Amino acid sequence: MKKKRFTVTLISAILLSSSITGVLSQPQPVTAAVKGYVKVKAKKKVRLYYATGKLSRFYALTKKRYPYSVEKKIGKQKRLAYKIGNNAHWVLAKDVHVSQRTVYVEAKIKLPSGYTRTELLKAYQGKPSNAFVAAAMQGMKQNNFSRNKIAENKTDDHLQVDLDAITTAQLAELTAFSLRLINEARSNLGLKPWQASQGTQKLAQDIAFEYSKNGKTIKEGHYVPGIVRACQANGLNLDDNYVEDMAGFYNQESALSMTELKKSIYFGIKQMIFGYVGSGESQRNERNYYQEWGHAGDLFNTQGTLHDGDYNYFGLSMSRTDNIWSIHFISVPSYVVKSKKYNLGFKP
């Protein structure tokens, strides 16, 4: 049985008009992907164009917001314009105000080529190859949800999560988010998925309570006495930390948006997978910051034991002391659950 280690992350419809023939009889649907919206600057309608740069007989109306699907320079004069509607009408950039469409994207974790279990085991045993470190650096770069400004959905941007009064639904969403990312990465290595577990979720919350009650944070590392007490109270006969990985960050407020929390969790998971020990994204291109592979060994059940390739039961919790937020990734190995020696009443 391997001990877990810790990571510190200190962390519309279109309406056109013609000056001669009047308003088009039917709204024109947009068939291409909407990139953003344009609205006429002037107090009167403005003439539209074709991609060739020739004038159309139609106009864009004032007080109407038009979705556009393409932005490019048109005609011989190469004037910047936006394509609106599905019939090749273009409005010049100089005539409109532009607003970008809000884009949402689901967070994903994908392992780069060269990140294999064979290479991971060598790294876990203290001998990472140059090629494996290069793959890890590529993984930190290409998995960018933690550093872009895009949310998973509109609700996440507006929903404030108060860690001192987090709801069951909010915690469940963050737990599912974390497990989804972990299992995406495990799938890349052909591993069985970790499983959500009510028993492990309760254990995770009990461990977070131990941290809060005793004023402990990720800054001091794993709070082993509290972890052991929580494990034994939940029927696990464990005398050290075999269940917790950690990440964390500084934040003075007790509340963050769901988007901000997801990005912090994402960064913590990414750090653990790719062995990165920097406190932010700024050092990800520096090779000497890739040196801690204990977490990846845990997340991928690759530690050079008889139980390599197994799966774990998973739960997530968070605790806060002063301005330090600790994220507790709790997992109980399936072989521990099946063991009469270690399981004295724990029910996943």
C-alpha contacts under 8 A as a table, 3 or more apart, distances in Angstrom:
res1	aa1	res2	aa2	distance
1	M	242	Y	7.35
1	M	305	T	7.72
2	K	242	Y	6.53
2	K	303	Q	7.42
3	K	240	D	7.50
3	K	241	N	5.81
3	K	242	Y	4.91
3	K	243	V	7.89
4	K	241	N	6.21
4	K	242	Y	5.52
4	K	243	V	6.61
4	K	244	E	5.94
4	K	245	D	5.96
4	K	294	G	6.91
4	K	295	H	6.97
4	K	298	D	7.05
5	R	222	H	7.66
5	R	244	E	7.55
5	R	245	D	5.96
5	R	246	M	7.56
5	R	294	G	6.05
5	R	295	H	6.28
6	F	218	I	7.68
6	F	221	G	6.46
6	F	222	H	6.91
6	F	245	D	5.52
6	F	246	M	4.99
6	F	247	A	6.85
6	F	295	H	7.27
7	T	218	I	7.98
7	T	245	D	7.52
7	T	246	M	5.66
7	T	247	A	5.14
7	T	248	G	7.70
7	T	268	G	7.55
7	T	271	Q	7.55
7	T	272	M	6.91
7	T	277	V	7.01
7	T	295	H	7.97
8	V	11	I	7.33
8	V	218	I	6.57
8	V	219	K	6.99
8	V	246	M	7.44
8	V	247	A	5.45
8	V	248	G	5.87
8	V	249	F	7.47
8	V	277	V	7.35
8	V	279	S	7.02
9	T	247	A	5.68
9	T	248	G	4.97
9	T	249	F	5.24
9	T	268	G	6.59
9	T	277	V	7.83
9	T	278	G	7.38
9	T	279	S	4.96
9	T	280	G	6.99
10	L	248	G	6.25
10	L	249	F	4.34
10	L	250	Y	5.67
10	L	279	S	5.22
10	L	280	G	7.53
11	I	248	G	6.67
11	I	249	F	4.01
11	I	250	Y	5.34
11	I	279	S	5.28
11	I	280	G	6.36
12	S	29	P	7.69
12	S	66	Y	7.30
12	S	67	P	7.24
13	A	27	P	5.62
13	A	28	Q	6.27
13	A	29	P	6.00
13	A	30	V	7.70
13	A	66	Y	7.66
14	I	27	P	5.16
14	I	28	Q	5.03
14	I	29	P	6.54
14	I	30	V	7.82
14	I	66	Y	6.21
14	I	67	P	7.78
14	I	84	I	7.75
14	I	85	G	6.12
15	L	23	V	7.39
15	L	24	L	7.04
15	L	26	Q	7.90
15	L	27	P	5.56
15	L	28	Q	6.98
15	L	60	A	7.48
15	L	61	L	7.47
15	L	64	K	7.87
16	L	23	V	6.01
16	L	24	L	6.08
16	L	58	F	6.31
16	L	59	Y	5.71
16	L	60	A	5.34
16	L	61	L	6.51
17	S	21	T	7.77
17	S	22	G	5.46
17	S	23	V	4.15
17	S	24	L	6.07
17	S	58	F	5.26
17	S	59	Y	5.00
17	S	60	A	6.49
17	S	61	L	6.92
18	S	21	T	5.33
18	S	22	G	4.86
18	S	23	V	6.08
18	S	24	L	7.69
18	S	57	R	5.61
18	S	58	F	4.16
18	S	59	Y	5.65
19	S	22	G	6.11
19	S	57	R	7.04
19	S	58	F	6.90
19	S	59	Y	7.40
20	I	57	R	7.71
24	L	27	P	7.24
28	Q	85	G	5.74
28	Q	86	N	6.61
29	P	85	G	6.34
29	P	86	N	6.60
30	V	33	A	7.60
30	V	34	V	7.62
30	V	67	P	7.65
30	V	69	S	7.97
30	V	84	I	7.73
30	V	85	G	5.34
30	V	86	N	5.56
31	T	85	G	7.91
31	T	86	N	6.22
32	A	69	S	5.79
32	A	86	N	7.57
33	A	69	S	5.62
34	V	37	Y	7.95
34	V	67	P	6.03
34	V	68	Y	5.70
34	V	69	S	4.79
34	V	101	R	7.31
35	K	67	P	7.36
35	K	68	Y	5.93
35	K	69	S	5.17
35	K	70	V	7.06
35	K	100	Q	6.63
35	K	101	R	5.81
36	G	67	P	5.76
36	G	68	Y	5.66
36	G	69	S	7.22
36	G	98	V	7.25
36	G	99	S	5.75
36	G	100	Q	4.17
36	G	101	R	4.21
36	G	102	T	7.96
37	Y	65	R	6.27
37	Y	66	Y	5.36
37	Y	67	P	4.33
37	Y	68	Y	5.64
37	Y	98	V	5.77
37	Y	99	S	5.19
37	Y	100	Q	6.20
37	Y	101	R	6.79
38	V	65	R	5.70
38	V	66	Y	5.26
38	V	67	P	6.43
38	V	68	Y	6.98
38	V	96	V	5.83
38	V	97	H	5.48
38	V	98	V	4.58
38	V	99	S	6.35
39	K	62	T	7.13
39	K	63	K	6.93
39	K	64	K	6.11
39	K	65	R	4.87
39	K	66	Y	6.39
39	K	96	V	5.16
39	K	97	H	5.22
39	K	98	V	6.67
40	V	43	K	7.78
40	V	45	K	7.17
40	V	46	V	7.19
40	V	60	A	7.18
40	V	61	L	7.01
40	V	62	T	5.41
40	V	63	K	7.09
40	V	64	K	7.46
40	V	65	R	7.93
40	V	95	D	5.90
40	V	96	V	4.34
40	V	97	H	6.37
41	K	62	T	7.65
41	K	95	D	5.73
41	K	96	V	4.90
41	K	97	H	6.05
42	A	45	K	7.20
42	A	46	V	7.79
42	A	62	T	7.23
42	A	95	D	7.19
42	A	96	V	7.99
43	K	62	T	6.32
44	K	61	L	7.12
44	K	62	T	5.91
45	K	59	Y	5.95
45	K	60	A	5.42
45	K	61	L	4.53
45	K	62	T	5.42
46	V	59	Y	5.26
46	V	60	A	5.39
46	V	61	L	6.89
46	V	91	V	7.98
46	V	95	D	7.11
47	R	55	L	7.25
47	R	56	S	7.03
47	R	57	R	7.36
47	R	58	F	6.21
47	R	59	Y	4.41
47	R	60	A	6.46
47	R	91	V	7.31
48	L	55	L	6.26
48	L	56	S	5.35
48	L	57	R	7.21
48	L	58	F	5.73
48	L	59	Y	5.23
48	L	60	A	6.61
48	L	89	H	6.18
48	L	90	W	5.52
48	L	91	V	5.07
48	L	92	L	7.48
49	Y	52	T	7.89
49	Y	53	G	5.96
49	Y	54	K	5.67
49	Y	55	L	4.49
49	Y	56	S	4.79
49	Y	89	H	5.71
49	Y	90	W	4.87
49	Y	91	V	6.22
49	Y	92	L	7.80
50	Y	53	G	5.45
50	Y	54	K	5.51
50	Y	55	L	6.35
50	Y	56	S	6.19
50	Y	88	A	6.03
50	Y	89	H	5.41
50	Y	90	W	5.77
51	A	54	K	7.38
51	A	74	I	5.33
51	A	75	G	6.25
51	A	88	A	6.85
51	A	89	H	7.47
51	A	90	W	6.75
52	T	74	I	6.18
52	T	75	G	4.57
52	T	76	K	7.54
53	G	74	I	5.55
53	G	75	G	3.75
53	G	76	K	6.79
53	G	77	Q	7.69
54	K	75	G	7.28
56	S	59	Y	7.83
56	S	89	H	7.49
60	A	64	K	7.94
60	A	91	V	7.58
61	L	64	K	5.99
66	Y	84	I	6.55
67	P	84	I	6.16
67	P	85	G	7.58
68	Y	71	E	7.72
68	Y	82	Y	6.04
68	Y	83	K	5.35
68	Y	84	I	4.63
68	Y	85	G	7.21
69	S	82	Y	7.36
69	S	83	K	5.85
69	S	84	I	6.54
70	V	82	Y	5.73
70	V	83	K	5.18
70	V	84	I	7.88
71	E	80	L	7.23
71	E	81	A	5.91
71	E	82	Y	4.67
71	E	83	K	6.55
72	K	80	L	5.52
72	K	81	A	5.70
72	K	82	Y	6.66
73	K	78	K	4.64
73	K	79	R	4.81
73	K	80	L	4.11
73	K	81	A	5.84
74	I	77	Q	7.12
74	I	78	K	4.83
74	I	79	R	5.43
74	I	80	L	6.41
74	I	81	A	6.65
75	G	78	K	5.28
75	G	79	R	6.90
79	R	92	L	7.04
79	R	93	A	7.87
80	L	92	L	6.08
80	L	93	A	5.54
80	L	94	K	7.92
81	A	90	W	6.04
81	A	91	V	5.39
81	A	92	L	4.17
81	A	93	A	4.86
82	Y	90	W	5.33
82	Y	91	V	5.38
82	Y	92	L	6.43
82	Y	93	A	6.68
83	K	88	A	6.55
83	K	89	H	5.80
83	K	90	W	4.42
83	K	91	V	6.61
84	I	87	N	7.98
84	I	88	A	7.20
84	I	89	H	5.74
84	I	90	W	5.92
84	I	91	V	7.32
85	G	88	A	6.90
85	G	89	H	6.52
86	N	89	H	7.56
91	V	95	D	7.21
91	V	96	V	7.70
92	L	95	D	5.57
92	L	96	V	7.09
93	A	96	V	5.57
93	A	97	H	7.62
103	V	150	I	6.71
103	V	151	A	7.83
104	Y	150	I	5.83
104	Y	151	A	5.38
104	Y	152	E	5.11
104	Y	153	N	5.45
104	Y	154	K	7.56
105	V	150	I	6.69
105	V	151	A	6.39
105	V	152	E	4.94
105	V	153	N	7.29
106	E	151	A	7.75
106	E	152	E	4.96
107	A	145	F	5.83
107	A	152	E	6.75
107	A	181	L	7.80
108	K	143	N	7.13
108	K	145	F	7.47
108	K	181	L	6.38
108	K	184	E	7.50
109	I	143	N	6.03
109	I	181	L	5.77
109	I	182	I	7.78
109	I	184	E	6.16
109	I	185	A	5.92
109	I	270	K	7.88
110	K	139	G	7.41
110	K	143	N	6.90
110	K	184	E	7.00
110	K	185	A	5.88
110	K	188	N	7.05
111	L	115	Y	6.34
111	L	139	G	6.11
111	L	185	A	6.23
111	L	188	N	6.42
112	P	115	Y	5.89
112	P	135	A	6.00
112	P	136	A	7.53
112	P	138	Q	6.69
112	P	139	G	5.67
113	S	116	T	7.92
113	S	135	A	6.64
114	G	119	E	7.92
114	G	131	A	6.90
114	G	132	F	6.05
114	G	135	A	5.57
115	Y	119	E	6.71
115	Y	120	L	7.05
115	Y	132	F	6.06
115	Y	135	A	5.86
115	Y	136	A	7.00
116	T	119	E	5.28
116	T	120	L	6.02
116	T	189	L	6.76
117	R	120	L	4.82
117	R	121	L	6.04
117	R	189	L	6.96
117	R	302	T	6.87
118	T	121	L	5.36
118	T	122	K	6.65
119	E	122	K	5.20
119	E	123	A	6.38
119	E	128	P	6.99
119	E	129	S	7.18
119	E	132	F	6.30
120	L	123	A	5.00
120	L	124	Y	6.02
120	L	128	P	7.34
120	L	132	F	7.58
120	L	293	W	7.72
120	L	296	A	7.66
120	L	297	G	7.22
120	L	302	T	7.45
121	L	124	Y	4.88
121	L	125	Q	6.12
121	L	297	G	7.21
121	L	302	T	6.15
121	L	303	Q	6.31
121	L	304	G	6.82
122	K	125	Q	5.11
122	K	126	G	6.43
122	K	127	K	5.15
122	K	128	P	5.55
122	K	129	S	7.59
123	A	126	G	5.00
123	A	127	K	4.77
123	A	128	P	3.76
123	A	129	S	7.15
123	A	293	W	6.23
124	Y	127	K	7.24
124	Y	128	P	7.48
124	Y	293	W	5.09
124	Y	294	G	5.98
124	Y	296	A	7.89
124	Y	297	G	6.24
124	Y	303	Q	6.74
125	Q	128	P	7.98
125	Q	303	Q	7.94
128	P	132	F	6.35
128	P	133	V	6.70
129	S	132	F	5.15
129	S	133	V	6.39
130	N	133	V	5.22
130	N	134	A	6.17
131	A	134	A	5.02
131	A	135	A	6.23
132	F	135	A	4.98
132	F	136	A	6.24
133	V	136	A	4.96
133	V	137	M	6.20
133	V	287	R	7.52
133	V	290	Y	6.82
134	A	137	M	5.08
134	A	138	Q	6.26
135	A	138	Q	5.00
135	A	139	G	6.17
136	A	139	G	4.90
136	A	140	M	6.34
136	A	274	F	4.86
136	A	275	G	7.29
136	A	290	Y	7.75
137	M	140	M	5.19
137	M	141	K	6.41
137	M	274	F	7.24
137	M	284	R	6.79
137	M	285	N	6.77
137	M	287	R	7.48
137	M	290	Y	7.76
138	Q	141	K	5.06
138	Q	142	Q	6.12
139	G	142	Q	5.35
139	G	143	N	5.97
139	G	274	F	6.82
140	M	143	N	5.72
140	M	144	N	7.37
140	M	270	K	6.81
140	M	271	Q	7.73
140	M	274	F	6.78
140	M	284	R	6.70
141	K	144	N	6.38
141	K	284	R	7.43
143	N	146	S	7.85
143	N	270	K	7.80
144	N	147	R	5.51
144	N	148	N	6.25
145	F	148	N	5.50
145	F	149	K	7.98
145	F	150	I	7.42
145	F	263	K	6.69
145	F	266	Y	7.31
146	S	263	K	4.60
146	S	264	S	6.76
146	S	266	Y	5.99
146	S	267	F	5.49
147	R	263	K	7.68
147	R	281	E	7.34
151	A	154	K	7.07
151	A	156	D	6.83
151	A	157	D	6.65
151	A	259	T	5.82
152	E	156	D	6.87
152	E	259	T	7.25
153	N	156	D	5.63
153	N	157	D	7.15
154	K	157	D	5.52
154	K	158	H	6.96
155	T	158	H	5.39
155	T	159	L	5.90
156	D	159	L	5.29
156	D	257	S	6.51
156	D	258	M	4.73
156	D	259	T	4.99
157	D	257	S	5.93
157	D	258	M	6.38
157	D	259	T	5.43
157	D	260	E	7.98
158	H	257	S	6.39
158	H	258	M	7.62
159	L	257	S	5.43
159	L	258	M	5.77
160	Q	255	A	6.15
160	Q	256	L	5.45
160	Q	257	S	4.29
160	Q	258	M	6.15
161	V	165	A	7.88
161	V	166	I	6.12
161	V	170	Q	7.36
161	V	255	A	5.21
161	V	256	L	5.42
161	V	257	S	5.76
161	V	258	M	6.15
162	D	165	A	5.27
162	D	166	I	5.37
162	D	254	S	5.63
162	D	255	A	4.07
162	D	256	L	6.71
163	L	166	I	4.97
163	L	254	S	5.76
163	L	255	A	5.95
163	L	318	M	7.57
163	L	319	S	7.43
163	L	320	R	7.40
164	D	254	S	6.59
164	D	320	R	7.99
166	I	170	Q	6.45
166	I	171	L	6.76
167	T	170	Q	5.19
167	T	171	L	6.29
168	T	171	L	5.27
168	T	172	A	6.04
169	A	172	A	5.01
169	A	173	E	6.19
170	Q	173	E	5.14
170	Q	174	L	6.37
171	L	174	L	5.14
171	L	175	T	6.04
171	L	316	L	7.76
171	L	317	S	7.32
172	A	175	T	5.04
172	A	176	A	6.09
173	E	176	A	5.15
173	E	177	F	6.06
174	L	177	F	4.94
174	L	178	S	6.18
174	L	262	K	6.97
174	L	316	L	7.66
175	T	178	S	5.20
175	T	179	L	6.16
175	T	315	G	6.44
175	T	316	L	5.27
175	T	317	S	7.79
176	A	179	L	5.12
176	A	180	R	5.98
176	A	196	A	7.83
177	F	180	R	5.23
177	F	181	L	6.50
177	F	262	K	7.61
178	S	181	L	5.33
178	S	182	I	6.29
178	S	265	I	7.07
178	S	266	Y	7.39
178	S	269	I	7.82
178	S	316	L	7.87
179	L	182	I	5.09
179	L	183	N	6.01
179	L	194	W	7.32
179	L	195	Q	7.96
179	L	196	A	7.48
179	L	314	F	7.36
180	R	183	N	5.24
180	R	184	E	6.11
181	L	184	E	5.09
181	L	185	A	6.44
181	L	266	Y	7.88
181	L	269	I	7.95
182	I	185	A	5.32
182	I	186	R	6.22
182	I	194	W	7.88
182	I	269	I	7.52
182	I	299	L	7.23
183	N	186	R	4.79
183	N	187	S	5.90
183	N	193	P	5.23
183	N	194	W	6.41
184	E	187	S	5.13
184	E	188	N	6.56
185	A	188	N	5.19
185	A	189	L	6.96
186	R	189	L	5.27
186	R	190	G	6.41
186	R	191	L	5.16
186	R	192	K	7.03
186	R	193	P	6.59
186	R	299	L	7.90
186	R	300	F	6.26
187	S	190	G	4.88
187	S	191	L	5.47
187	S	192	K	7.03
187	S	193	P	7.07
188	N	191	L	7.59
191	L	300	F	7.53
191	L	309	G	6.41
191	L	310	D	7.88
191	L	311	Y	7.92
192	K	309	G	7.60
192	K	310	D	7.20
192	K	311	Y	6.13
193	P	311	Y	6.47
194	W	311	Y	5.29
194	W	312	N	5.08
194	W	313	Y	5.79
194	W	314	F	6.56
195	Q	311	Y	7.71
195	Q	312	N	6.48
195	Q	313	Y	4.85
195	Q	314	F	5.88
196	A	200	T	7.82
196	A	201	Q	7.95
196	A	313	Y	5.90
196	A	314	F	5.12
196	A	315	G	6.59
197	S	200	T	5.21
197	S	201	Q	6.05
197	S	313	Y	5.75
197	S	314	F	5.84
197	S	315	G	6.53
197	S	348	P	5.27
198	Q	201	Q	4.95
198	Q	202	K	6.19
198	Q	315	G	7.67
198	Q	348	P	6.07
199	G	202	K	5.22
199	G	203	L	6.29
199	G	346	F	7.16
199	G	347	K	5.61
199	G	348	P	4.30
200	T	203	L	4.84
200	T	204	A	6.05
200	T	313	Y	6.42
200	T	314	F	5.74
200	T	315	G	5.04
200	T	330	I	6.99
200	T	331	S	6.87
200	T	332	V	6.99
200	T	348	P	5.91
201	Q	204	A	5.00
201	Q	205	Q	6.33
201	Q	314	F	6.88
201	Q	315	G	4.09
201	Q	316	L	6.21
201	Q	317	S	7.63
201	Q	330	I	7.83
202	K	205	Q	5.14
202	K	206	D	6.16
202	K	315	G	7.61
203	L	206	D	5.04
203	L	207	I	6.16
203	L	230	A	6.51
203	L	231	C	6.81
203	L	234	N	6.62
203	L	315	G	7.55
203	L	330	I	7.71
204	A	207	I	5.14
204	A	208	A	6.26
204	A	315	G	5.68
204	A	316	L	5.66
204	A	317	S	5.39
204	A	328	H	6.83
204	A	329	F	7.51
204	A	330	I	5.67
205	Q	208	A	5.03
205	Q	209	F	6.19
205	Q	316	L	7.47
205	Q	317	S	5.43
205	Q	318	M	7.70
206	D	209	F	5.02
206	D	210	E	6.37
206	D	230	A	5.80
207	I	210	E	5.05
207	I	211	Y	6.52
207	I	226	G	6.54
207	I	227	I	5.65
207	I	230	A	5.73
207	I	328	H	7.95
208	A	211	Y	5.16
208	A	212	S	6.29
208	A	317	S	6.12
208	A	318	M	5.92
208	A	319	S	5.29
208	A	328	H	7.01
209	F	212	S	5.07
209	F	213	K	5.85
209	F	319	S	7.18
210	E	213	K	5.23
210	E	214	N	6.11
210	E	226	G	5.25
210	E	227	I	7.38
210	E	230	A	7.58
211	Y	214	N	5.40
211	Y	215	G	5.86
211	Y	216	K	4.68
211	Y	217	T	6.40
211	Y	223	Y	6.95
211	Y	226	G	6.98
211	Y	319	S	6.73
212	S	215	G	5.12
212	S	216	K	6.26
212	S	217	T	7.92
212	S	319	S	5.96
212	S	320	R	6.46
212	S	321	T	6.35
213	K	216	K	7.84
215	G	321	T	5.95
216	K	219	K	7.96
216	K	220	E	6.92
216	K	223	Y	6.81
216	K	321	T	6.96
217	T	220	E	5.90
217	T	221	G	6.96
217	T	222	H	7.91
217	T	223	Y	7.87
217	T	319	S	7.74
217	T	320	R	7.31
217	T	321	T	6.58
217	T	324	I	6.76
217	T	325	W	7.32
217	T	326	S	5.95
218	I	221	G	4.84
218	I	222	H	6.58
218	I	246	M	6.92
218	I	247	A	7.03
218	I	248	G	6.40
218	I	324	I	7.84
218	I	325	W	7.87
218	I	326	S	5.60
219	K	324	I	7.99
220	E	223	Y	7.61
222	H	241	N	7.70
222	H	244	E	7.84
222	H	246	M	7.85
223	Y	226	G	5.65
223	Y	227	I	6.27
224	V	227	I	4.94
224	V	228	V	6.03
224	V	240	D	6.23
224	V	241	N	5.81
225	P	228	V	5.22
225	P	229	R	6.22
225	P	240	D	7.84
226	G	229	R	5.08
226	G	230	A	6.15
227	I	230	A	5.19
227	I	231	C	6.10
227	I	240	D	7.59
227	I	241	N	6.42
228	V	231	C	5.07
228	V	232	Q	6.10
228	V	238	L	6.38
228	V	239	D	5.81
228	V	240	D	6.00
228	V	241	N	6.81
229	R	232	Q	5.28
229	R	233	A	6.05
230	A	233	A	5.09
230	A	234	N	6.26
231	C	234	N	5.15
231	C	235	G	6.40
231	C	236	L	5.01
231	C	237	N	7.07
231	C	238	L	6.65
232	Q	235	G	5.07
232	Q	236	L	4.88
232	Q	237	N	5.68
232	Q	238	L	6.79
233	A	236	L	7.38
234	N	345	G	7.19
234	N	346	F	5.66
235	G	343	N	6.14
235	G	344	L	4.89
235	G	345	G	4.41
235	G	346	F	4.37
236	L	342	Y	5.71
236	L	343	N	4.99
236	L	344	L	5.86
236	L	345	G	6.99
236	L	346	F	5.89
237	N	341	K	7.19
237	N	342	Y	4.61
237	N	343	N	6.04
237	N	344	L	6.44
238	L	241	N	7.61
238	L	242	Y	7.49
238	L	342	Y	6.48
241	N	244	E	6.46
242	Y	332	V	7.84
243	V	330	I	5.42
243	V	331	S	5.15
243	V	332	V	5.65
243	V	333	P	7.99
244	E	328	H	6.46
244	E	329	F	5.73
244	E	330	I	4.74
244	E	331	S	6.57
245	D	295	H	6.76
245	D	328	H	6.24
245	D	329	F	5.08
245	D	330	I	6.48
246	M	268	G	7.91
246	M	326	S	6.99
246	M	327	I	5.63
246	M	328	H	5.05
246	M	329	F	5.87
247	A	265	I	7.65
247	A	268	G	5.24
247	A	269	I	7.86
247	A	326	S	6.11
247	A	327	I	5.16
247	A	328	H	6.96
248	G	264	S	7.77
248	G	268	G	7.22
248	G	324	I	7.16
248	G	325	W	5.38
248	G	326	S	4.38
248	G	327	I	5.41
249	F	264	S	7.58
249	F	324	I	5.94
249	F	325	W	5.40
249	F	326	S	6.83
250	Y	323	N	5.57
250	Y	324	I	4.69
250	Y	325	W	6.12
251	N	254	S	7.67
251	N	323	N	5.09
251	N	324	I	6.22
251	N	325	W	6.93
252	Q	322	D	7.42
252	Q	323	N	4.64
252	Q	324	I	7.73
253	E	256	L	7.38
253	E	323	N	7.17
256	L	260	E	6.12
256	L	261	L	6.44
257	S	260	E	5.19
257	S	261	L	6.37
258	M	261	L	5.12
258	M	262	K	6.09
259	T	262	K	5.16
259	T	263	K	6.19
260	E	263	K	5.18
260	E	264	S	6.28
261	L	264	S	5.10
261	L	265	I	6.19
262	K	265	I	5.08
262	K	266	Y	5.95
263	K	266	Y	4.92
263	K	267	F	6.12
264	S	267	F	5.16
264	S	268	G	6.27
265	I	268	G	5.06
265	I	269	I	6.25
265	I	327	I	7.54
266	Y	269	I	5.21
266	Y	270	K	6.07
267	F	270	K	4.98
267	F	271	Q	6.04
268	G	271	Q	5.11
268	G	272	M	6.34
269	I	272	M	5.18
269	I	273	I	6.22
270	K	273	I	5.22
270	K	274	F	6.13
271	Q	274	F	5.42
271	Q	275	G	5.78
271	Q	276	Y	4.84
271	Q	277	V	6.80
272	M	275	G	5.39
272	M	276	Y	6.74
272	M	292	E	7.85
272	M	293	W	7.30
272	M	294	G	7.96
272	M	295	H	5.07
272	M	296	A	5.61
273	I	276	Y	7.97
273	I	293	W	7.66
273	I	295	H	6.67
273	I	296	A	4.66
273	I	299	L	7.40
274	F	290	Y	7.27
274	F	293	W	7.51
274	F	296	A	7.08
275	G	289	Y	7.99
275	G	290	Y	5.10
275	G	291	Q	5.59
275	G	292	E	4.56
275	G	293	W	4.99
275	G	294	G	7.96
275	G	295	H	7.50
275	G	296	A	7.05
276	Y	284	R	7.46
276	Y	289	Y	5.59
276	Y	290	Y	4.50
276	Y	291	Q	6.52
276	Y	292	E	6.61
277	V	289	Y	5.40
277	V	290	Y	6.28
277	V	291	Q	7.02
277	V	292	E	6.89
278	G	281	E	7.22
278	G	282	S	7.97
278	G	283	Q	6.01
278	G	284	R	7.03
278	G	289	Y	5.91
279	S	283	Q	7.99
280	G	283	Q	6.74
280	G	284	R	7.80
281	E	284	R	5.48
282	S	285	N	7.62
283	Q	286	E	5.52
283	Q	289	Y	7.22
284	R	287	R	7.62
284	R	289	Y	7.15
286	E	289	Y	5.96
286	E	290	Y	7.99
287	R	290	Y	5.85
288	N	291	Q	6.98
292	E	295	H	7.37
293	W	296	A	5.32
293	W	297	G	6.30
294	G	297	G	5.14
294	G	298	D	6.40
295	H	298	D	5.04
295	H	299	L	6.14
296	A	299	L	5.02
296	A	300	F	5.96
296	A	302	T	7.82
297	G	300	F	5.39
297	G	301	N	5.62
297	G	302	T	4.68
297	G	303	Q	5.36
298	D	301	N	5.06
298	D	302	T	6.60
298	D	303	Q	7.20
299	L	302	T	7.92
300	F	309	G	7.30
301	N	307	H	7.39
301	N	308	D	5.15
301	N	309	G	5.41
301	N	310	D	6.05
301	N	311	Y	6.86
302	T	305	T	7.62
302	T	308	D	5.00
302	T	309	G	6.49
303	Q	308	D	6.33
304	G	308	D	6.39
305	T	308	D	5.54
307	H	310	D	5.67
307	H	335	Y	7.47
310	D	333	P	7.46
310	D	334	S	6.93
310	D	335	Y	7.76
311	Y	333	P	6.22
311	Y	334	S	5.89
312	N	331	S	5.65
312	N	332	V	5.24
312	N	333	P	4.18
312	N	334	S	5.15
313	Y	331	S	5.26
313	Y	332	V	5.09
313	Y	333	P	6.34
313	Y	334	S	6.68
313	Y	348	P	6.90
314	F	329	F	7.57
314	F	330	I	5.80
314	F	331	S	4.47
314	F	332	V	6.66
315	G	329	F	6.47
315	G	330	I	5.17
315	G	331	S	6.36
316	L	327	I	7.46
316	L	328	H	5.73
316	L	329	F	5.03
316	L	330	I	5.88
317	S	327	I	6.12
317	S	328	H	5.16
317	S	329	F	6.93
317	S	330	I	7.92
318	M	325	W	7.00
318	M	326	S	5.56
318	M	327	I	4.56
318	M	328	H	5.75
319	S	325	W	5.87
319	S	326	S	5.25
319	S	327	I	6.72
319	S	328	H	7.94
320	R	323	N	6.93
320	R	324	I	5.67
320	R	325	W	4.51
320	R	326	S	6.15
321	T	324	I	5.53
321	T	325	W	6.77
332	V	336	V	6.86
332	V	337	V	7.25
333	P	336	V	5.31
333	P	337	V	6.67
334	S	337	V	5.11
334	S	338	K	6.41
335	Y	338	K	5.03
335	Y	339	S	6.09
336	V	339	S	5.02
336	V	342	Y	5.80
336	V	343	N	6.39
337	V	342	Y	7.30
337	V	343	N	5.63
337	V	346	F	7.14
337	V	347	K	7.71
337	V	348	P	7.58
338	K	343	N	6.98
339	S	342	Y	5.43
339	S	343	N	5.61
340	K	343	N	5.35
340	K	344	L	6.71
341	K	344	L	7.33
343	N	346	F	5.79
